[in-house]
Amino acid sequence: MKPMHSCVRLIGVVAIILFLAQVSSSQPIKVEEISDYKIYINITSDSDVEVKNEITLRNLIDKPLVPGIGEIRLQKSHPMKVGFISVPFTEVKEKVKVKDVRGYSGKTNINVRVEDEGDYTSIFYEIWQPIEPKGEYKFIIEYSADLIERGIFFKTLKMPVGSDVDIRNLEIFVNSDWRLTYSEPEMDNSWHASIPANHIAFFTAEFSVLPLPELPIRGYMVFWGAVIIALTVIAVVLWRRR
């Protein structure tokens, strides 16, 4: 009976080991994160949007880590248009025209390339510099892109941000020579957020040349809605006077 008892105990230990191995494989250890991510966006009236990404990678393990190839995904999103009027509650997604891309860390240049993938555009960057255990590596990616949807009186930025690693502290700064009329989520000088790995957050800002206050809904909807109502009232009045 004793040999059988030993056999049962061994099977039980093996089962526990297999179970722990399965749990471990389904929950991979995190080896790196973006500890700090600052995005500076400069919007002008005539040119493309100028974007500067300041990214800090943190090694979370007690061994040296080589990050390898990273990716920044860009996508342009805007309502459908009838003539020059945007149709509310509609959305069209497009890839982005990107130019003047450069990456660097201090005086060291980083290899970068741009690729279109269907309805989005990717900027790939290569980092082969080892990060010491529990250490950090800071680098910058700059580019110009047509991220803005431009209208007669309004222009809108919809910025997707995400990564395959956790973004611990994200801050987005937006500078425009037009007045801010709408933001989602609400922006107080800048956006602050934390984004889990393999998730994408969208940040939207609308600007106008008109002297409008910051509104709880998109300004173009308020403006063109008011124009349509005014034209309808005028048409009804003129029709009744006939």
Buried (B, 14 or more C-beta within 10 A) or exposed (E): EEEEEEEEEEEEEEEEEEEEEEEEEEEEEEBBBBBBBBBBBBBEEEEBBBBBBBBBBBBBEEEEBEBEEBEBBBBBBBBEEEEEBBEEEEEEEBBBBBEEBEBEBEEEEBEBEBEEEEEBBBBBBBBEEBBEEEEEBEBBBBBBBBBBBEBEBBBBBBBBBBBEBBBBBBBBBBEBEBBBBBBBEEBEEEBEBEBEEEEEBEBBBBBBBEEBEEBEEBBBBBBBEEEEEEEEEEEEEEEEEE
